[in-house]
Amino acid sequence: MIEPVVAMTDYLLAFEASLFAAHTARQPTNQLTLRSWLTVFFGSIAAASLAGGTVHGFFPGPESKGHRFLWTVTYVAIGVTTLGTWVVGAKIACPPPIARLVTGMATVTVAAYLIVVLFISREFIVAIAAYVPATSFLLGALLLRYRRTGDRTMLAPVAGVVLTFVAAAVQVGRLTVHPHRLDHNALYHLIQAAALALLFVGVGSLLDSDRQTPPAVVVPRVAR
């Protein structure tokens, strides 16, 4: 394994995200669309992390076919995560007409991002530039949800989103604890894992709070 620490922290993130995706997909709720997009959100992070970890572990050279293929998978998965972030934020904070508008605009934006990473540039800064606006929107949506409901469980995903910004800063700034044992990539993965766990804490509340209580069955009285 070429970069074992980076690869293993990426695989750890992939495992965590896949567990969250599987749990979310099975959670009972009447908000099926929101549940589907939350599942897509976690699942796409798992796919990106799995592909990215394999690149760092076994295909570091950009000239290899495996590197090019897996890096393409990583960037496409990040695009899906970005779209899921926009849609989840719209679903939890916007009325349906505005949510549809946000989803449409996000789809166009992500399509443009995919064109850039597939044909122009695959610098990681491109992925961050696409993901930061979506993450900012999700942060605003969670804060608005908290203000409306007073549900303190929303503070956990808010903290998770803030940690996501911290992780991005670590990645862009190439901040490191140790250049070989825990470089900026591995540190980015660990912070993202903590952020994802905090985000997951709020998922159950988001779906449970929107469950509707079935109407009571009214038994007609028999005339006497």
N, C-alpha and C positions, 0 to 999 in steps of 0.2 A: 504494500500500500504506500503510495507516494507521499500523501499528506494525511497521515492517519488521524490526527486530532481533528482536523477540519472535516474529514470525511465522516468520522464517528459522531461528531456533534451535529452534522447535517442529517445523518441517519437517525439520531435521537429525535431531532425535530420532526422528521418524517413519520416516525413511529407514533409520537405524541399526537400529531395532527391527524393521522389515520384513525387513532382511537377516538378522538373528538368527533371526527366525521361520522364514524360508525354509530356512536352513541346518539348524536344529533339526529341522524336519519331514522332512528327507532323511537324518538321521543314523541309521545302522544300530544297532538295539538290540532286545533282547527286552522291554524295559520300554515297551510301546507306549502304555499309559495315561499314564505319566509324560511320555513324549515329546509326546503330544497336548496335555497341559496346559501344558507348557513352551512349545509352539508357540502355544497360546491366550494365554498370558501375554505373550509378546513381540508377538503380533499385535494384541492389544487395546491395548497401549501405543502401537503404531503408529497405530491407528485414532483413539485419543484425541488424540494429538499432531497428526495430520493435520487433524482437525476443529478442534482448539483453535487451531492456527496460522492456519487460514482465518478463524476468528472474529476473531482479533487483527489479521489483515492486511486483511480486506475487510468484515467485518460487526461493527464495534465497538458500534454502537448497539443496546441491548437491545430497542428497539421493532420492529426489523426481523424478518421471518419467518426469514431466513437465520440470523440470530444465534440465535434461539430454537431452531431445528431443530438447528444444529450444536452448540450448547451442550448440548442434550439428548443428542446422539450422544456427546459427550465424556464426560458423566457416566455414561451407560450403559456405555461402554467401560471407564471406571474401575471400575465395579462388576464387570465381567467380569475385569479384572485382579486385583481384590481376591479374587474367588473362586478364580482360578487360583493366587494366592499361597498361600491356605490349603491348597488341594489338593496343590500341589507340596511344601509343607512337610510335610504329613501323609504323602505317599508316600515321602519320603526318610528319615523319622525314626520313623514309627509302624508297629506291626504292623497287618495288614489290618483287624481289627475296630475298632481305635481310629481308623485312617485313615478308615474309612467313617463313624464317628460325627462326626469333625471335619468331613468333607465335608458331612454333613447339616446340622450346626449352621451351617456357613459359608453354605450355600445359603439358610437361613432369614434369616440376618443380612444377606446381600446383597439379598435380596428386600425386607427392611424398608428398607434404604438406598435402593433404587430407588423405593420408594413416597415416601420423604421428598423425594428430588431431583426427582421428576416432579410432585409435587402440593403440596409444602410449602415447601421452600427449596432454592435452588441456589447458596448460598454455598460457596466452595471449601473452607471449613473443614469442611463436612459430608463432602466426599470424603476429606479428610485424616483425619478422625475414623474413617471406615470403613476406611481403608487402613492406618493405623498399627498396629492390633492384628494384622492379617494379616502385616504386615511384621515385627513383633516375633516372631511365631510362626515365620516363615521363618528369622529370625536364630537363634532357639533351635534349630531343626531342623538348620541348617548347622553350628552349633557342636557339636551332639550327634554329627552325622556325622563331623566332624573328630576328636572325642574317641574315637569308636569305631574309626575306620580309620587315623588318623594321616596322612591324605592332605592334603598341604600345599596342593594346588590348591584346597581348600575355603576357604583363607584369602582368596582373591581375591573370591569371592561374599560372604563375611562382610564384607569391606571395602566391597563394593558396597552391601550393605544398610545399613551404617553411613552411607555417603554419602547414601543415600535419606533417612535421618533429617535429615541436614544440609540437604538440599534442601528438605525440608518446613519446617524452621526458617527458612530463608531466605524461603520463600513466606509463611509466617504472619507473620513479623517484618517483612516488606517491606524486607529488607536489600538494599542496592544498591551497585554499584561506581560507577555514574554514572546520574543520574536519566533521562537520555535515551539514552545510548549503550548502557548495560547495566543496565537496571532489575532489580527483583527477579524479574520473570517470566522474563526472558532468562537471568539467572543461575541460576534454578531449573532451567531446561531444560538448561543446560550441565553442571550438577552431576549431573542425572539421566542425561545421556548418558554421563558417566564411570562412574556407578554401574551403568548397564545393561551397559557393556562388561565391567566386573569380574564381574558376575553371569553373563554369557555365558561367561566363561572357565571357570567351574565346571560348566557344563551338560554339556560333553563328558565330563568326568570322572564326573558323576553317571550318565550313560547308559552309558558304557563300562564302569564298574565293576560294573554290573548285568547286563552281557551274559554269557550262559552259554556255556561251551565245549561244542560239540556232542559227544555221546558218541562214543568211538572205535568204528569199525566192527570187529566181531569176526568174523573169517573162520573158520568151523568147519573143523577138521582132518578130512581124509579118512582114514578107517581104512585101514590097509595090511595 
